[in-house]
Amino acid sequence: MKYNVREGDYRTMGAVVRSDGVVFTFEGRKEQKCSIVLYEKKTGKIGKIPVPDTYYVGALRSIMVMGIEPASFDYNFEIDGKVMTDPYARRIVGREKWGEKERFGMDYQVKSGFSTDVFDWEEDVAPEIAKKDMVMYKLHVRNFTMEGSNGGARKGTFEAVENRIGYLRDMGVTTVEFMPFYEFEELMIPETCELPDYVTWKEEKNTADEMESFGKAAAAYVTMDALDSQTPTEDGNITFTGLESGYYLITSTNGNLAMVDTTPTNPDATVNEKNPDATLDKDVQEDSNQNWGNENSAQIGDTVNFKVSINVKKGAKNYVMHDKMEDGLTFNADSVEINGLTQGADYTVVTKDTDPAVTDTCTFEIHFAQSYLDRVSTDTTLTVTYSAVLNENASVDTGEKNDAKLTWGDNSGTEWSETVTKTYKFEVLKYVKGDTEKKNLAGATFQLEDAEGNVVKLVKVSDTEYRVANGEEANSVDSFTTVSTGNIVVTGVDLDNYTLVETVAPAGYNLLKDPVPVKVEAANNLIVEVANSTGSELPSTGGMGTTIFYVLGSILVLGAAVLLITKKRMNAAA
């Protein structure tokens, strides 16, 4: 299958059939390998159309495939090797015959189908609520209507949802999004395991009391005297020599246990200590959809959220998490939380500003209390969350790194786990319309607005450079003015959509009527070209020009009146 493709349209999810092809839009991060899977109905052939890595906005992927005949195909999405149906599909195919056992065990029989049907909403219209003012409630019809306050309506129906609209309004909800319906696999045949005739269950006879009695009897023959202490060599080996025949228990400062036995033929036993390999994985929140990875983007002043997963081993000793942030990130010391643990009792947070013992040039450390580590009886995964603010020192070239690692015992530790938070820039070229050389035109004043229409505060770095303000900086401004010496460079913006609004035009030029769209992309080489047209507009109402017109008009009217009166007097005299 060979088709021409181009970047799609991110405004509508699912598969949208157009006159020249189909636009596929779905959730998929830029680092994921995504494809459109096409199933030809007549031949049964399966083809894949890879979605280029550059076709993304945020967490959405979109591709326009030209030349598809929707009536001849079904489709699915493949993300990182996993095939899945489209949650926004207009049709689901592949389960037309209920309980068809020939299908059992076959993969991907459920497919997404194309549809060009347009639902007629008749006189119903969507409420005109701006996205920034929406309070959205996402619900599943069955789960939302399971309890009995449905006004007599059947559970699991839209009527039951309708009867609870008042409840949603009381909570301040303005918009409801229904979760999609999915076909389920009706051919799930349970697996059974039958024991052969010669296998029988043995009745458990060892009660808890019997086990305790046995343990006490065995302990009477055991001595627990400490015989020797050794330090590991560089290769990690610990050697005990001259031991008598018998069983020995070896402990370590890391909490490890090892059992060795010696015999007359092997009186010397060498034990290679195996420390428990704790693990640490660090992620940064990529977007508002709770997607996490090792890289994200942000605007100066934005809060950046981090997540660290730590695998705590039984017998853990001296666990310390180290975190090192570059200068472009300001750590929020009050943001640290660990699932299921209490700060102060189970762990403490120390920073380089409050504790000189913080090492590795770290920003902060988390010290786990030994009292908590002693309670760990099995491998436990802890999730550490915290945040930082991207500040005015952020680099638009390399981004801001945040490294984390875990140390334990005497000298063991993980490798540093790194995330990068990037911020970006764009340039504004103001010139005279028709000027082929596009020389910089001075005197145009612009406001920068974000996707929500909010004015972005800026700090002037030089005549040709402005950066996004970090919060309410005292010297921040609402706008910038172009100069003749070069393009205006704006730094510290996110990968997002912005607009430029011209508030003052250069003298002798017309003010732009429409905002100028700015789509910031990762290449960091965006130049927004804005042309102004020459011309003269009528003076504003109440200005000097109209005042002159009014004065002249008044004089003419007065002159006419004088002339009329004089003429009447002349007629009377005659």
C-alpha positions, 0 to 999 in steps of 0.5 A, spaced: 500 500 500 503 506 497 499 513 499 501 520 499 501 523 506 502 530 509 501 532 516 493 532 518 488 536 522 489 536 530 482 539 531 478 533 530 479 526 533 479 519 530 478 518 522 475 524 518 473 522 511 474 528 506 474 528 499 481 527 497 483 522 503 482 521 510 485 525 516 487 520 522 488 524 529 489 520 535 493 520 542 501 518 541 507 521 544 512 524 539 517 518 541 512 513 540 512 509 533 505 510 531 502 507 524 495 506 521 493 499 520 489 498 514 485 492 513 483 491 505 476 488 506 476 484 499 483 480 499 484 480 507 491 484 506 494 488 512 498 494 510 501 499 515 502 507 514 508 509 519 506 516 522 512 521 521 515 523 528 514 530 526 507 529 525 505 531 533 502 537 537 503 536 544 500 528 545 497 528 539 499 525 532 495 527 526 496 524 519 493 526 512 493 519 508 490 521 500 487 516 496 484 512 501 477 509 499 474 508 506 468 503 503 474 498 501 478 498 508 477 498 516 483 500 520 486 500 527 492 504 530 499 501 532 503 504 537 509 501 539 507 495 537 501 494 540 494 494 535 488 498 538 482 500 536 480 507 535 476 510 541 473 515 537 471 510 531 464 511 528 463 504 527 466 497 530 466 491 525 469 484 526 464 482 531 457 481 527 456 474 529 455 473 536 459 467 539 462 465 533 467 460 536 471 459 530 474 466 532 477 464 538 484 465 539 484 470 533 488 477 534 485 483 532 478 481 530 475 488 532 477 493 527 475 500 527 470 502 521 469 508 517 463 512 516 461 518 513 454 519 516 453 526 519 448 526 525 443 531 525 442 535 531 436 538 529 435 544 533 440 542 538 446 547 539 452 546 543 452 551 549 457 557 547 462 556 553 469 558 552 474 552 554 478 556 559 471 557 563 469 549 562 468 545 568 468 538 565 466 532 568 468 525 564 463 519 566 462 512 564 454 511 563 454 505 567 458 507 573 455 513 573 448 510 574 449 504 578 446 507 585 439 508 586 438 516 585 436 515 578 428 517 578 426 511 576 430 510 570 434 504 568 441 503 570 446 504 565 442 508 560 442 515 558 435 517 561 438 515 568 444 520 566 439 525 564 435 525 571 442 526 574 443 533 571 441 537 577 447 533 581 452 535 576 450 543 576 450 543 583 457 541 583 459 547 578 459 542 572 458 545 565 460 540 560 460 532 560 464 528 556 462 521 555 467 515 555 466 511 549 463 504 548 467 498 546 466 491 544 468 486 549 470 479 547 464 474 548 469 468 547 473 468 553 473 461 555 476 459 562 482 455 562 482 449 567 487 445 570 485 438 572 489 434 576 491 427 574 489 421 578 495 419 581 496 426 584 492 428 591 493 434 595 497 432 602 493 435 608 496 440 612 498 438 619 503 443 621 500 448 625 502 455 627 504 452 634 507 446 632 512 450 627 513 455 633 515 449 638 520 446 632 523 453 632 524 454 639 527 447 639 532 448 633 534 455 637 537 451 643 542 448 639 545 454 635 550 459 638 550 466 635 557 469 637 560 474 633 566 471 630 569 475 625 568 482 621 571 483 614 571 489 609 570 487 602 576 488 597 575 492 591 572 486 587 567 486 592 569 479 595 569 478 603 574 472 605 573 468 612 579 463 613 580 458 619 573 456 620 571 450 623 566 445 620 559 447 620 554 452 618 555 460 619 550 466 618 554 472 614 550 479 615 552 485 612 551 493 613 547 493 607 542 488 611 544 482 606 544 475 609 548 469 607 549 462 609 555 458 608 557 451 610 564 448 611 567 441 611 573 438 613 575 438 605 573 445 605 575 448 611 576 455 608 569 458 604 569 465 600 563 468 599 562 474 594 557 479 597 551 480 593 548 487 595 541 488 593 540 492 587 535 497 588 533 501 582 531 508 581 527 511 575 526 519 574 521 522 569 518 529 568 511 530 566 510 532 559 503 535 558 497 536 562 494 529 560 499 526 565 504 523 560 511 522 563 518 521 560 525 524 560 524 530 557 518 536 557 518 543 555 515 549 559 515 557 559 519 561 564 515 561 570 511 554 569 511 549 574 515 543 572 513 536 576 517 530 577 516 523 579 522 518 581 520 511 582 525 507 588 525 500 589 526 499 596 529 492 598 528 488 604 534 489 609 535 496 606 540 500 610 542 508 609 537 509 603 538 517 601 535 520 594 540 525 591 537 530 586 541 535 582 538 541 579 541 546 574 540 553 575 534 554 571 530 550 575 528 553 582 526 547 587 520 547 591 522 544 598 514 544 600 512 540 594 516 533 596 511 527 597 512 520 598 506 515 597 504 512 604 510 515 608 510 521 612 515 526 612 519 527 619 517 520 621 519 516 615 523 521 611 526 528 611 528 533 606 534 537 606 537 542 602 544 545 600 541 551 603 539 548 610 544 543 611 552 543 609 552 535 609 548 535 602 553 532 597 555 531 590 553 539 589 546 536 590 540 541 590 536 537 596 537 530 599 531 525 601 534 521 607 529 515 609 529 513 616 532 507 618 525 505 622 521 505 616 526 501 612 526 496 618 519 495 617 520 493 609 518 486 609 518 485 601 520 489 595 517 495 595 516 501 590 516 508 592 513 514 588 517 520 590 513 527 587 516 534 587 516 540 583 520 546 581 519 552 577 523 554 570 526 561 572 529 566 568 536 562 568 533 557 563 537 556 557 534 556 550 540 552 547 541 546 552 535 546 556 535 544 564 537 538 567 535 534 573 539 528 575 537 523 581 540 517 584 540 513 590 545 511 595 545 505 600 549 501 605 556 504 605 558 505 598 553 502 593 548 506 589 545 507 582 547 511 576 544 518 575 537 518 572 536 524 568 531 529 565 531 535 561 526 541 561 527 545 555 524 552 553 524 555 546 525 562 543 522 565 536 524 572 532 519 577 530 521 581 523 517 587 522 518 590 515 514 594 510 510 591 505 513 590 498 520 591 501 524 585 498 530 586 502 525 586 509 529 591 512 527 592 520 521 597 521 522 601 528 516 603 532 511 597 532 509 595 539 506 588 540 503 584 546 504 577 546 498 573 548 498 565 550 493 560 547 488 562 552 488 569 550 492 572 557 498 577 556 505 574 557 509 578 561 516 580 558 523 582 561 527 587 557 534 584 556 536 589 550 533 593 545 533 586 541 531 581 546 526 580 551 525 574 555 518 571 559 518 574 566 518 569 572 512 571 575 511 578 577 518 581 576 518 588 578 521 590 571 516 586 567 512 589 561 506 588 557 509 589 550 515 590 546 517 595 541 521 593 534 527 597 532 531 598 526 537 594 528 535 587 528 529 582 529 526 582 536 528 575 540 523 573 545 526 567 549 523 562 554 516 560 551 513 553 551 512 549 545 505 552 544 501 557 540 501 564 541 499 570 538 502 577 537 497 583 537 499 590 534 497 595 539 501 601 536 503 602 529 509 605 526 508 613 524 505 613 517 503 606 517 496 602 518 495 598 525 494 591 523 487 589 524 488 581 526 493 578 531 499 574 528 499 567 529 505 564 532 506 556 533 513 555 537 516 549 534 522 545 537 527 547 532 528 554 535 529 557 528 522 560 528 522 567 525 515 571 525 515 576 519 510 581 520 509 586 514 506 593 515 502 597 509 503 605 508 497 609 508 494 615 512 487 614 516 482 619 517 483 622 524 480 619 530 473 622 532 474 628 536 481 629 534 484 636 531 482 634 524 475 633 525 475 639 529 477 644 523 472 641 519 467 642 524 469 650 525 469 651 518 462 648 517 460 652 522 463 658 519 459 656 512 453 655 516 453 662 519 455 666 513 449 663 509 445 665 515 448 672 515 447 672 507 440 670 508 438 675 513 441 681 509 437 679 503 431 679 507 433 686 509 434 688 502 427 685 500 424 689 505 427 696 503 425 695 496 
